[in-house]
Amino acid sequence: MKKIRTFILTFRRILALFGFLMLLGSSCFAQDIEPRRWSNIPLGTDILGVGYVHTNGKIFFDPLLQVQDAKFTSNSFIVQYIKPFKIGSKSARLDVMIPYSIARWEGLLNGVSTTVNRNGIADPRIRISLNFIGMSAMKPKEMIEFLKTNPKRTSFGASLAITLPLGQYFDDKLLNLGQNRFVFRPQIGMLHHWKNWSYELSGSVFLYTKNEDFSNGKTRKQNAVFAAQTHLIRSFKSKMWVSLSFGYGLTGESFVNNEPNNDDRSDILGATSFGFALSKKQAIKLSYIRTETLNDIGANLNSILLSWSTRM
């Protein structure tokens, strides 16, 4: 009986470990820091972008799991398409994002070195946004004239993002790039401009469907995640801009077959971004993001993002 109890306890520790690692991997795109999120895009200027994100850092577990020196590294490549349109007279946009990730988890489990690698498509995301208060939908020349005569302006928007369960997923493995579940993210935000400065504030909630094929037929569910982010942005006449950003995420606990994983997490994010135009149609953005856990269980991560975009 003692051996059976020891086996059950060890199994539950391993399950909690990989459940937490899966939560970490799936949250890399969830807790995004996105300055200029609510800026209006002129009608007829579709945008195509590609980006690269490198993330690395340390993971901290419950001491009972006997995990030490846990590290996470990923290199992700992202393709994004943005199409502005109008609903009535209001400005709206469609965003489509497809990521490809090369991820590595490593550490000591009960003193034994353990490494897991995954390469493949992660879950894509689509998002529809509407600025319901503020600037109306305009073509490029109309927008230029409006901005000249309205240096101070405020707008409010709302969006719904849906993460689709189309990424790489193996039902016999505990660590995957795809989540095998839908993620719905309603978001509201405001944007205030005054001359060369702008300020953004956004709040959102992540709602998860069940993964009913988690690790050989188990069911995994997760409580809602609440997040907020804010940005201060300075624009320059040379078509450059810089931003300082902060975010906070309060993650919901996950359950496997209704057994709690005790993996509530609370994270704070800080970021700085720099963007500049290469030409009338092309632009570059460079960002650094730092994530710090506020709990004993969590992760401290560094991310560097480099992206290129062009108007079509």
C-alpha positions as CSV (number, residue, x, y, z in Angstrom):
1,M,0.0,0.0,0.0
2,K,2.9,2.3,0.8
3,K,4.3,1.8,-2.7
4,I,0.9,2.5,-4.3
5,R,0.5,5.7,-2.3
6,T,4.0,6.8,-3.3
7,F,3.3,6.1,-7.0
8,I,0.0,8.1,-6.9
9,L,1.7,11.0,-5.2
10,T,4.6,11.0,-7.7
11,F,2.1,10.8,-10.6
12,R,0.1,13.7,-9.3
13,R,3.3,15.8,-8.9
14,I,4.4,15.0,-12.5
15,L,0.9,15.8,-13.7
16,A,0.9,19.1,-11.9
17,L,4.4,19.9,-13.2
18,F,3.5,19.4,-16.9
19,G,0.1,21.0,-16.4
20,F,2.0,24.1,-15.2
21,L,4.5,23.9,-18.1
22,M,1.6,23.7,-20.6
23,L,0.0,26.7,-19.0
24,L,3.3,28.6,-19.3
25,G,3.7,27.7,-23.0
26,S,0.2,28.6,-23.9
27,S,0.4,32.0,-22.1
28,C,3.2,33.4,-24.2
29,F,0.8,34.9,-26.8
30,A,-2.0,35.4,-24.3
31,Q,-0.2,38.0,-22.1
32,D,0.8,40.2,-25.1
33,I,1.8,43.8,-24.7
34,E,0.5,45.7,-27.8
35,P,1.0,49.5,-28.0
36,R,-1.0,51.4,-30.6
37,R,-3.6,48.7,-30.3
38,W,-6.5,51.1,-30.8
39,S,-5.0,53.4,-33.4
40,N,-7.2,54.0,-36.5
41,I,-6.0,52.5,-39.8
42,P,-7.1,54.3,-43.0
43,L,-9.6,52.4,-45.2
44,G,-7.9,50.6,-48.1
45,T,-4.5,50.2,-46.4
46,D,-4.4,46.5,-45.6
47,I,-1.2,45.5,-43.6
48,L,0.9,42.4,-43.8
49,G,3.5,41.8,-41.2
50,V,6.1,39.2,-40.1
51,G,7.8,39.0,-36.8
52,Y,10.2,37.0,-34.7
53,V,10.0,36.6,-30.9
54,H,12.7,35.1,-28.6
55,T,11.6,34.2,-25.1
56,N,13.7,32.7,-22.3
57,G,13.6,32.6,-18.5
58,K,13.2,30.7,-15.3
59,I,10.1,28.8,-14.0
60,F,9.3,28.5,-10.3
61,F,7.3,25.6,-8.9
62,D,5.7,24.5,-5.7
63,P,8.7,23.0,-3.7
64,L,6.6,19.8,-3.2
65,L,7.1,19.1,-6.9
66,Q,10.8,18.7,-6.4
67,V,11.6,20.6,-9.6
68,Q,14.8,22.7,-9.7
69,D,16.6,24.9,-12.3
70,A,13.6,24.9,-14.6
71,K,14.0,27.0,-17.7
72,F,11.9,27.8,-20.8
73,T,13.2,28.9,-24.2
74,S,11.2,29.6,-27.4
75,N,11.8,31.1,-30.8
76,S,8.6,32.0,-32.6
77,F,7.8,33.3,-36.0
78,I,4.6,35.2,-36.7
79,V,2.7,36.1,-39.8
80,Q,-0.1,38.8,-39.3
81,Y,-2.6,40.3,-41.6
82,I,-4.7,43.4,-40.7
83,K,-7.7,44.6,-42.8
84,P,-9.5,47.9,-41.8
85,F,-13.1,48.3,-42.8
86,K,-16.1,50.1,-41.5
87,I,-19.3,49.2,-39.7
88,G,-21.8,52.0,-40.4
89,S,-19.5,55.1,-40.1
90,K,-17.3,53.5,-37.4
91,S,-13.7,52.3,-37.9
92,A,-13.2,48.5,-37.5
93,R,-10.5,46.0,-38.3
94,L,-9.8,42.3,-38.7
95,D,-6.5,40.8,-37.4
96,V,-5.3,37.3,-38.3
97,M,-2.2,35.9,-36.6
98,I,-0.5,32.6,-37.3
99,P,2.6,31.6,-35.1
100,Y,5.2,28.9,-35.6
101,S,7.2,28.0,-32.5
102,I,10.4,26.2,-31.6
103,A,10.1,25.6,-27.8
104,R,12.2,23.9,-25.2
105,W,11.5,23.1,-21.5
106,E,14.3,21.8,-19.3
107,G,15.0,21.2,-15.6
108,L,15.7,18.7,-12.9
109,L,12.7,16.5,-11.8
110,N,13.5,14.7,-8.6
111,G,17.2,15.2,-9.4
112,V,16.9,13.8,-13.0
113,S,17.6,16.1,-15.9
114,T,14.5,16.4,-18.1
115,T,14.2,18.1,-21.5
116,V,11.2,18.5,-23.8
117,N,11.3,20.0,-27.3
118,R,8.4,21.0,-29.6
119,N,8.5,22.5,-33.1
120,G,5.4,23.4,-35.2
121,I,2.4,25.6,-35.7
122,A,0.9,27.1,-32.6
123,D,-2.8,28.0,-32.3
124,P,-3.7,30.9,-34.7
125,R,-5.8,33.8,-33.6
126,I,-8.4,36.0,-35.3
127,R,-9.7,39.3,-33.9
128,I,-12.4,41.7,-34.8
129,S,-12.3,45.2,-33.3
130,L,-14.6,48.3,-33.5
131,N,-13.8,51.8,-32.4
132,F,-17.3,52.9,-31.4
133,I,-16.5,56.3,-30.0
134,G,-14.1,58.7,-31.6
135,M,-12.7,59.1,-35.1
136,S,-14.9,57.7,-37.9
137,A,-13.7,55.4,-40.6
138,M,-11.7,57.5,-43.2
139,K,-9.6,57.1,-46.3
140,P,-5.9,58.2,-46.0
141,K,-6.3,61.8,-47.2
142,E,-9.3,62.4,-45.1
143,M,-7.5,61.0,-42.0
144,I,-4.5,63.3,-42.6
145,E,-6.7,66.4,-42.7
146,F,-8.6,65.2,-39.6
147,L,-5.5,64.6,-37.6
148,K,-4.1,68.1,-38.4
149,T,-7.2,69.8,-37.2
150,N,-7.8,67.5,-34.1
151,P,-4.5,67.3,-32.2
152,K,-6.5,66.3,-29.1
153,R,-9.0,63.4,-29.4
154,T,-10.2,60.4,-27.4
155,S,-11.6,57.1,-28.7
156,F,-13.1,54.0,-27.2
157,G,-13.1,50.5,-28.7
158,A,-14.1,46.9,-28.1
159,S,-12.9,43.6,-29.7
160,L,-13.3,39.9,-29.6
161,A,-10.3,37.6,-30.2
162,I,-10.7,33.9,-30.8
163,T,-7.7,31.5,-30.5
164,L,-8.4,28.4,-32.7
165,P,-7.4,24.9,-31.7
166,L,-5.4,24.3,-34.9
167,G,-1.9,24.1,-33.5
168,Q,0.3,21.1,-33.1
169,Y,-1.2,18.8,-30.5
170,F,-0.6,15.2,-29.5
171,D,-3.2,13.6,-27.2
172,D,-0.7,11.2,-25.7
173,K,1.7,14.0,-24.6
174,L,1.5,16.5,-21.8
175,L,3.4,19.3,-23.5
176,N,2.1,20.7,-26.7
177,L,2.3,23.9,-28.8
178,G,-1.5,23.8,-29.4
179,Q,-4.0,23.9,-26.5
180,N,-6.7,21.8,-28.1
181,R,-9.4,24.2,-26.9
182,F,-10.9,27.6,-28.0
183,V,-9.9,30.7,-26.1
184,F,-12.3,33.7,-26.3
185,R,-10.9,37.1,-25.3
186,P,-13.3,40.1,-25.1
187,Q,-11.5,43.4,-24.7
188,I,-12.3,47.0,-24.2
189,G,-10.0,50.0,-24.4
190,M,-9.5,53.7,-24.7
191,L,-7.0,55.9,-26.6
192,H,-6.3,59.5,-25.8
193,H,-4.1,61.7,-28.1
194,W,-2.7,65.1,-27.3
195,K,-0.2,66.5,-29.9
196,N,2.7,64.1,-30.1
197,W,1.6,62.0,-27.1
198,S,-0.9,59.3,-26.7
199,Y,-2.1,57.1,-23.8
200,E,-3.9,53.7,-24.1
201,L,-5.6,51.6,-21.4
202,S,-7.1,48.2,-22.1
203,G,-8.8,45.5,-20.0
204,S,-9.6,41.9,-21.1
205,V,-10.7,38.5,-19.9
206,F,-9.7,35.1,-21.3
207,L,-12.4,32.5,-21.4
208,Y,-11.4,28.8,-22.1
209,T,-13.3,25.9,-23.3
210,K,-12.5,22.4,-22.0
211,N,-9.8,20.3,-23.4
212,E,-11.5,16.9,-23.3
213,D,-8.5,15.0,-24.7
214,F,-5.8,16.1,-22.3
215,S,-3.1,13.4,-21.9
216,N,-4.9,10.2,-23.0
217,G,-8.5,11.1,-22.5
218,K,-8.4,13.3,-19.4
219,T,-10.4,16.5,-19.2
220,R,-8.6,19.8,-18.5
221,K,-10.4,23.0,-17.7
222,Q,-9.3,26.5,-16.5
223,N,-10.9,29.4,-14.8
224,A,-11.0,32.8,-16.5
225,V,-7.9,34.9,-16.7
226,F,-8.1,38.7,-16.2
227,A,-5.6,41.1,-17.7
228,A,-5.0,44.8,-18.1
229,Q,-2.3,46.8,-19.9
230,T,-1.4,50.5,-20.3
231,H,0.8,52.4,-22.7
232,L,2.4,55.8,-23.0
233,I,3.5,56.6,-26.5
234,R,5.6,59.5,-27.9
235,S,5.6,60.1,-31.7
236,F,8.2,62.1,-33.6
237,K,8.1,64.1,-36.8
238,S,10.7,61.7,-38.3
239,K,8.0,59.0,-38.4
240,M,9.4,57.3,-35.3
241,W,7.7,56.5,-32.0
242,V,8.6,55.0,-28.6
243,S,6.4,53.5,-25.9
244,L,6.6,52.5,-22.3
245,S,4.1,49.8,-21.3
246,F,2.9,47.9,-18.2
247,G,0.5,45.0,-17.8
248,Y,-0.9,42.8,-15.2
249,G,-2.4,39.3,-15.5
250,L,-4.2,37.3,-12.9
251,T,-4.4,33.7,-14.2
252,G,-7.1,31.2,-13.4
253,E,-6.5,27.9,-11.7
254,S,-6.6,24.8,-13.9
255,F,-8.2,21.4,-13.2
256,V,-7.5,17.9,-14.5
257,N,-10.5,15.6,-14.1
258,N,-11.8,18.1,-11.6
259,E,-8.7,17.9,-9.5
260,P,-7.2,21.4,-8.8
261,N,-3.6,22.0,-9.9
262,N,-3.1,24.8,-7.4
263,D,-1.5,26.9,-10.2
264,D,-3.0,30.3,-9.7
265,R,-0.5,32.9,-11.0
266,S,-0.1,36.6,-10.8
267,D,2.2,38.3,-13.2
268,I,3.3,41.9,-13.9
269,L,4.7,42.9,-17.3
270,G,6.9,45.8,-18.4
271,A,7.9,46.6,-21.9
272,T,9.4,49.3,-24.1
273,S,9.0,49.5,-27.9
274,F,10.5,51.5,-30.7
275,G,9.1,51.8,-34.2
276,F,10.2,53.7,-37.3
277,A,9.2,53.9,-41.0
278,L,11.5,52.5,-43.6
279,S,9.5,54.1,-46.4
280,K,5.9,55.3,-47.0
281,K,4.6,51.8,-46.8
282,Q,7.1,49.8,-44.7
283,A,7.9,49.9,-41.0
284,I,10.0,48.2,-38.3
285,K,9.2,47.6,-34.6
286,L,11.5,46.4,-31.9
287,S,10.2,45.5,-28.4
288,Y,11.5,44.2,-25.1
289,I,9.1,42.6,-22.6
290,R,9.9,41.5,-19.1
291,T,7.5,39.3,-17.1
292,E,7.8,38.9,-13.3
293,T,5.8,36.6,-11.2
294,L,4.3,38.0,-8.0
295,N,3.8,34.6,-6.5
296,D,6.2,31.9,-5.3
297,I,4.9,29.8,-8.3
298,G,5.3,31.4,-11.7
299,A,7.9,32.5,-14.2
300,N,10.4,35.3,-14.9
301,L,10.7,35.8,-18.6
302,N,12.5,38.0,-21.1
303,S,11.2,38.5,-24.6
304,I,12.6,40.3,-27.6
305,L,10.3,41.0,-30.6
306,L,11.4,42.2,-34.0
307,S,8.7,42.8,-36.7
308,W,8.4,44.2,-40.2
309,S,5.2,45.4,-41.8
310,T,4.1,46.8,-45.1
311,R,0.9,48.4,-46.3
312,M,-0.7,46.7,-49.3
